[in-house]
Amino acid sequence: MTLFLILVIVAIVLGLIGAVAEGLFYLLIIGIVVFIGALVYLVLHIRRSGRRPLDVRGEGLGAALSGARAGPPGVAGYEKRSEVTCG
């Protein structure tokens, strides 16, 4: 993400210089190209990271699918869901 931020800042600076300074229109074009490159980088970075939801209780996928809860045996609230009864 730091690289993305640096690319966006560079694109803004180049774009401003290219728009304001006479005869440096090519810097505006380069700034636009750098900005588009930064957006492409961001999309690829987000796709590649594939963030999964954080497992707060530290159970892991197997325990979550089986319905078991991690914890010491015999402590209320940590039994398997299938063993919990109402009434």
DSSP file (Angstrom, degrees, kcal/mol; ACC not computed):
  #  RESIDUE AA STRUCTURE BP1 BP2  ACC     N-H-->O    O-->H-N    N-H-->O    O-->H-N    TCO  KAPPA ALPHA  PHI   PSI    X-CA   Y-CA   Z-CA
    1    1 A M     >        0   0    0      0, 0.0     4,-2.2     0, 0.0     5,-0.2   0.000 360.0 360.0 360.0 -27.0    0.0    0.0    0.0
    2    2 A T  H  >  +     0   0    0      1,-0.2     4,-2.5     2,-0.2     5,-0.2   0.915 360.0  51.4 -65.6 -41.1    2.9    2.3    0.5
    3    3 A L  H  > S+     0   0    0      1,-0.2     4,-2.6     2,-0.2    -1,-0.2   0.901 108.3  52.3 -61.9 -40.2    3.9    1.9   -3.1
    4    4 A F  H  > S+     0   0    0      2,-0.2     4,-2.3     1,-0.2    -1,-0.2   0.934 110.2  48.0 -60.6 -46.2    0.4    2.8   -4.2
    5    5 A L  H  X S+     0   0    0     -4,-2.2     4,-2.4     1,-0.2    -2,-0.2   0.908 111.8  49.3 -62.7 -42.6    0.4    6.0   -2.1
    6    6 A I  H  X S+     0   0    0     -4,-2.5     4,-2.6     1,-0.2    -1,-0.2   0.914 110.9  50.3 -63.2 -42.4    3.8    7.0   -3.4
    7    7 A L  H  X S+     0   0    0     -4,-2.6     4,-2.4     1,-0.2    -2,-0.2   0.895 110.6  49.3 -63.5 -39.3    2.7    6.4   -7.0
    8    8 A V  H  X S+     0   0    0     -4,-2.3     4,-2.3     2,-0.2    -1,-0.2   0.916 111.6  48.5 -66.7 -41.8   -0.5    8.5   -6.5
    9    9 A I  H  X S+     0   0    0     -4,-2.4     4,-2.5     2,-0.2    -2,-0.2   0.923 112.4  48.5 -63.6 -43.6    1.6   11.4   -5.0
   10   10 A V  H  X S+     0   0    0     -4,-2.6     4,-2.8     1,-0.2     5,-0.2   0.908 111.1  51.2 -61.6 -41.7    4.0   11.3   -7.9
   11   11 A A  H  X S+     0   0    0     -4,-2.4     4,-2.4     1,-0.2    -2,-0.2   0.901 110.9  47.9 -63.1 -40.8    1.1   11.2  -10.3
   12   12 A I  H  X S+     0   0    0     -4,-2.3     4,-2.6     2,-0.2     5,-0.2   0.931 113.2  47.3 -65.8 -45.0   -0.4   14.3   -8.7
   13   13 A V  H  X S+     0   0    0     -4,-2.5     4,-2.5     2,-0.2     5,-0.2   0.940 114.6  45.9 -63.1 -47.1    2.8   16.2   -8.6
   14   14 A L  H  X S+     0   0    0     -4,-2.8     4,-2.7     1,-0.2    -1,-0.2   0.905 113.1  50.9 -62.6 -40.2    3.6   15.4  -12.2
   15   15 A G  H  X S+     0   0    0     -4,-2.4     4,-2.0    -5,-0.2    -2,-0.2   0.910 111.1  47.4 -64.1 -42.3    0.1   16.3  -13.3
   16   16 A L  H  X S+     0   0    0     -4,-2.6     4,-2.2     2,-0.2     5,-0.3   0.932 114.4  46.1 -65.5 -44.7    0.1   19.6  -11.5
   17   17 A I  H  X S+     0   0    0     -4,-2.5     4,-2.5     1,-0.2    -2,-0.2   0.922 114.0  49.3 -63.1 -42.6    3.5   20.6  -12.9
   18   18 A G  H  < S+     0   0    0     -4,-2.7     6,-0.2    -5,-0.2    -1,-0.2   0.831 114.1  45.3 -66.8 -31.4    2.5   19.4  -16.4
   19   19 A A  H  < S+     0   0    0     -4,-2.0    -1,-0.2    -5,-0.2    -2,-0.2   0.838 122.5  34.5 -79.4 -33.1   -0.8   21.4  -16.2
   20   20 A V  H  < S+     0   0    0     -4,-2.2     2,-0.2    -5,-0.2    -2,-0.2   0.904 100.8  77.5 -90.7 -46.0    0.7   24.6  -14.8
   21   21 A A  S >< S-     0   0    0     -4,-2.5     3,-1.2    -5,-0.3     2,-0.4  -0.451  82.8-120.3 -74.8 135.9    4.2   24.9  -16.4
   22   22 A E  T 3  S+     0   0    0      1,-0.2    -1,-0.1    -2,-0.2    -2,-0.1  -0.580  94.1  13.5 -77.3 130.1    4.3   26.1  -20.0
   23   23 A G  T 3  S+     0   0    0     -2,-0.4    -1,-0.2    -5,-0.1     3,-0.2   0.471 101.8  95.1  88.0   2.2    5.8   23.6  -22.4
   24   24 A L    X>  +     0   0    0     -3,-1.2     3,-1.4    -6,-0.2     4,-0.7  -0.155  36.0 129.0-116.8  38.4    5.7   20.6  -20.0
   25   25 A F  H >>  +     0   0    0      1,-0.3     4,-1.5     2,-0.2     3,-0.7   0.798  64.6  69.1 -62.0 -28.0    2.5   19.1  -21.1
   26   26 A Y  H 3> S+     0   0    0      1,-0.2     4,-2.4    -3,-0.2    -1,-0.3   0.793  91.0  60.8 -63.3 -26.9    4.2   15.8  -21.4
   27   27 A L  H <> S+     0   0    0     -3,-1.4     4,-2.5     2,-0.2    -1,-0.2   0.852 100.9  53.9 -68.1 -33.3    4.5   15.7  -17.6
   28   28 A L  H <X S+     0   0    0     -4,-0.7     4,-2.1    -3,-0.7    -2,-0.2   0.918 109.5  47.7 -63.8 -42.9    0.7   15.8  -17.4
   29   29 A I  H  X S+     0   0    0     -4,-1.5     4,-2.3     2,-0.2    -2,-0.2   0.917 112.2  49.0 -64.1 -43.6    0.5   12.7  -19.7
   30   30 A I  H  X S+     0   0    0     -4,-2.4     4,-2.6     1,-0.2    -2,-0.2   0.902 109.7  53.0 -63.5 -39.8    3.2   10.9  -17.7
   31   31 A G  H  X S+     0   0    0     -4,-2.5     4,-2.2     2,-0.2    -1,-0.2   0.893 108.9  49.0 -61.5 -40.6    1.2   11.7  -14.5
   32   32 A I  H  X S+     0   0    0     -4,-2.1     4,-2.3     2,-0.2    -1,-0.2   0.910 111.8  49.0 -65.4 -42.0   -1.9   10.3  -15.9
   33   33 A V  H  X S+     0   0    0     -4,-2.3     4,-2.3     2,-0.2    -2,-0.2   0.906 111.4  49.4 -64.5 -41.5   -0.1    7.1  -17.0
   34   34 A V  H  X S+     0   0    0     -4,-2.6     4,-2.2     2,-0.2    -1,-0.2   0.898 110.4  51.2 -64.2 -39.9    1.5    6.8  -13.5
   35   35 A F  H  X S+     0   0    0     -4,-2.2     4,-2.1     2,-0.2    -2,-0.2   0.919 110.4  47.9 -63.9 -43.6   -2.0    7.2  -11.9
   36   36 A I  H  X S+     0   0    0     -4,-2.3     4,-2.3     1,-0.2    -1,-0.2   0.902 111.2  52.0 -63.6 -39.9   -3.5    4.5  -14.1
   37   37 A G  H  X S+     0   0    0     -4,-2.3     4,-2.4     1,-0.2    -2,-0.2   0.881 107.5  52.4 -62.1 -37.9   -0.6    2.3  -13.2
   38   38 A A  H  X S+     0   0    0     -4,-2.2     4,-2.3     2,-0.2    -2,-0.2   0.895 109.1  49.4 -65.3 -39.8   -1.2    2.9   -9.5
   39   39 A L  H  X S+     0   0    0     -4,-2.1     4,-2.3     2,-0.2    -2,-0.2   0.909 111.0  49.4 -65.4 -41.6   -4.8    1.9   -9.9
   40   40 A V  H  X S+     0   0    0     -4,-2.3     4,-2.5     1,-0.2    -2,-0.2   0.917 110.9  50.6 -62.1 -43.0   -3.8   -1.3  -11.7
   41   41 A Y  H  X S+     0   0    0     -4,-2.4     4,-2.5     1,-0.2    -2,-0.2   0.911 109.6  50.8 -60.5 -42.7   -1.3   -2.1   -9.0
   42   42 A L  H  X S+     0   0    0     -4,-2.3     4,-2.4     2,-0.2     5,-0.2   0.922 110.6  48.2 -62.4 -44.4   -4.0   -1.5   -6.3
   43   43 A V  H  X S+     0   0    0     -4,-2.3     4,-2.4     1,-0.2    -2,-0.2   0.929 113.9  46.6 -63.0 -45.1   -6.4   -3.9   -8.1
   44   44 A L  H  X S+     0   0    0     -4,-2.5     4,-2.3     1,-0.2    -1,-0.2   0.879 111.8  51.6 -64.7 -37.3   -3.8   -6.6   -8.5
   45   45 A H  H  X S+     0   0    0     -4,-2.5     4,-1.9    -5,-0.2    -2,-0.2   0.906 111.3  46.4 -66.5 -42.1   -2.7   -6.2   -4.9
   46   46 A I  H  X S+     0   0    0     -4,-2.4     4,-1.3     2,-0.2     5,-0.3   0.914 114.5  47.5 -67.7 -42.6   -6.2   -6.6   -3.5
   47   47 A R  H  < S+     0   0    0     -4,-2.4    -2,-0.2    -5,-0.2    -1,-0.2   0.907 113.8  47.2 -63.9 -41.8   -6.9   -9.6   -5.7
   48   48 A R  H  < S+     0   0    0     -4,-2.3    -1,-0.2     1,-0.2    -2,-0.2   0.837 105.0  58.7 -71.8 -33.9   -3.7  -11.3   -4.9
   49   49 A S  H  < S-     0   0    0     -4,-1.9    -1,-0.2    -5,-0.2    -2,-0.2   0.886  76.6-171.7 -67.6 -37.9   -4.0  -10.8   -1.1
   50   50 A G     <  -     0   0    0     -4,-1.3    -3,-0.1     1,-0.2    -4,-0.1   0.907  16.1-152.5  49.1  53.2   -7.3  -12.6   -0.9
   51   51 A R        -     0   0    0     -5,-0.3    -1,-0.2     1,-0.1    -2,-0.0  -0.318   6.1-152.8 -62.6 133.5   -7.9  -11.7    2.7
   52   52 A R        -     0   0    0     -3,-0.1     3,-0.1     1,-0.1    -1,-0.1  -0.731  32.6 -85.7-101.9 156.1   -9.9  -14.1    4.7
   53   53 A P        -     0   0    0      0, 0.0     2,-0.2     0, 0.0    -1,-0.1  -0.301  51.1-103.2 -61.0 144.4  -12.1  -13.2    7.7
   54   54 A L        -     0   0    0      1,-0.1     2,-1.1    -3,-0.0     3,-0.1  -0.504  23.6-134.7 -71.7 131.3  -10.2  -13.1   11.0
   55   55 A D    >   -     0   0    0     -2,-0.2     3,-0.7     1,-0.2    -1,-0.1  -0.761  22.9-172.3 -88.4  98.5  -10.9  -16.1   13.2
   56   56 A V  T 3  S+     0   0    0     -2,-1.1    -1,-0.2     1,-0.3    -2,-0.0   0.871  80.4  43.7 -64.6 -40.9  -11.3  -14.4   16.5
   57   57 A R  T 3  S-     0   0    0     -3,-0.1    -1,-0.3     3,-0.0    -2,-0.1   0.571 104.8-124.9 -85.1  -8.3  -11.5  -17.5   18.7
   58   58 A G    <   +     0   0    0     -3,-0.7    -2,-0.1     1,-0.0    -3,-0.0   0.790  65.7 135.7  73.8  27.9   -8.6  -19.2   17.0
   59   59 A E        -     0   0    0      1,-0.1     4,-0.4    11,-0.1     3,-0.1   0.911  50.1-141.4 -77.2 -42.4  -10.6  -22.3   16.2
   60   60 A G     >  -     0   0    0      1,-0.1     4,-1.6     2,-0.1     5,-0.1  -0.245  32.8 -71.7  94.7 168.0   -9.6  -22.9   12.6
   61   61 A L  H  > S+     0   0    0      1,-0.2     4,-2.2     2,-0.2     5,-0.2   0.865 125.7  56.4 -69.4 -38.5  -11.7  -24.1    9.7
   62   62 A G  H  > S+     0   0    0      1,-0.2     4,-1.8     2,-0.2     6,-0.2   0.919 110.5  43.4 -62.7 -45.0  -12.1  -27.8   10.9
   63   63 A A  H  >>S+     0   0    0     -4,-0.4     4,-1.2     1,-0.2     5,-1.0   0.864 112.5  53.6 -69.0 -35.7  -13.6  -26.8   14.3
   64   64 A A  H  <5S+     0   0    0     -4,-1.6    -1,-0.2     1,-0.2    -2,-0.2   0.886 111.6  45.0 -67.4 -37.3  -15.8  -24.2   12.7
   65   65 A L  H  <5S+     0   0    0     -4,-2.2    -1,-0.2     1,-0.2    -2,-0.2   0.835 112.7  50.3 -75.5 -32.1  -17.3  -26.7   10.2
   66   66 A S  H  <5S-     0   0    0     -4,-1.8    -1,-0.2    -5,-0.2    -2,-0.2   0.667 109.5-120.1 -81.6 -15.0  -17.8  -29.4   12.8
   67   67 A G  T  <5 +     0   0    0     -4,-1.2    14,-1.4     1,-0.3     2,-0.2   0.487  66.4 136.9  91.5   3.0  -19.6  -27.1   15.2
   68   68 A A      < -     0   0    0     -5,-1.0     2,-0.4    -6,-0.2    -1,-0.3  -0.512  44.1-143.5 -83.5 152.3  -17.1  -27.6   18.0
   69   69 A R        -     0   0    0      9,-0.5     2,-0.2    -2,-0.2     9,-0.0  -0.931  18.4-118.8-114.4 141.0  -15.8  -24.8   20.1
   70   70 A A        +     0   0    0     -2,-0.4   -11,-0.1   -13,-0.0     9,-0.0  -0.556  63.7  91.9 -77.2 139.6  -12.3  -24.6   21.4
   71   71 A G  S    S-     0   0    0     -2,-0.2     3,-0.1     7,-0.0    -2,-0.1  -0.865  77.7 -49.7 158.0 172.3  -11.9  -24.5   25.2
   72   72 A P    >   -     0   0    0      0, 0.0     3,-1.3     0, 0.0     6,-0.1  -0.410  64.8-102.7 -68.8 142.9  -11.4  -26.6   28.3
   73   73 A P  T 3  S+     0   0    0      0, 0.0     3,-0.1     0, 0.0     6,-0.1  -0.369 102.5  24.5 -66.9 143.7  -13.7  -29.6   28.6
   74   74 A G  T 3  S+     0   0    0      1,-0.3     2,-0.5    -3,-0.1     5,-0.1   0.383  87.2 125.4  87.2  -3.8  -16.5  -29.3   31.1
   75   75 A V    X   -     0   0    0     -3,-1.3     3,-1.7     1,-0.1    -1,-0.3  -0.768  69.0-107.6 -92.0 132.0  -16.7  -25.5   30.9
   76   76 A A  T 3  S+     0   0    0     -2,-0.5    -1,-0.1     1,-0.2     0, 0.0  -0.259 101.7  26.1 -59.4 138.5  -20.1  -24.0   30.1
   77   77 A G  T 3  S+     0   0    0      3,-0.1    -1,-0.2    -6,-0.0     7,-0.0   0.327 103.5  81.7  93.2  -6.8  -20.4  -22.6   26.6
   78   78 A Y    <   +     0   0    0     -3,-1.7    -9,-0.5    -6,-0.1    -2,-0.1   0.296  63.2 110.4-112.8   8.4  -17.6  -24.7   25.1
   79   79 A E  S    S-     0   0    0     -4,-0.2     2,-0.1     1,-0.1     5,-0.1  -0.282  82.8 -83.1 -74.7 167.3  -19.6  -27.9   24.4
   80   80 A K    >>  -     0   0    0      1,-0.1     3,-1.3   -12,-0.1     4,-0.7  -0.427  37.9-121.7 -66.2 147.7  -20.4  -29.0   20.9
   81   81 A R  G >4 S+     0   0    0    -14,-1.4     3,-0.7     1,-0.3    -1,-0.1   0.817 110.6  60.7 -63.1 -30.2  -23.4  -27.3   19.6
   82   82 A S  G 34 S+     0   0    0      1,-0.2    -1,-0.3   -15,-0.1   -14,-0.0   0.729 103.0  52.2 -70.7 -20.4  -25.2  -30.6   19.0
   83   83 A E  G <4 S+     0   0    0     -3,-1.3     2,-0.3     2,-0.1    -1,-0.2   0.614  84.5 100.9 -90.3 -13.5  -25.0  -31.4   22.7
   84   84 A V    <<  -     0   0    0     -4,-0.7     2,-0.3    -3,-0.7    -3,-0.0  -0.583  56.3-167.7 -77.2 128.9  -26.5  -28.1   23.9
   85   85 A T        -     0   0    0     -2,-0.3     2,-0.4     0, 0.0    -2,-0.1  -0.853  15.5-132.3-117.6 152.7  -30.2  -28.6   24.9
   86   86 A C              0   0    0     -2,-0.3    -2,-0.0     1,-0.2     0, 0.0  -0.825 360.0 360.0 -99.2 139.1  -32.9  -26.1   25.6
   87   87 A G              0   0    0     -2,-0.4    -1,-0.2     0, 0.0     0, 0.0   0.445 360.0 360.0 126.0 360.0  -35.0  -26.5   28.6
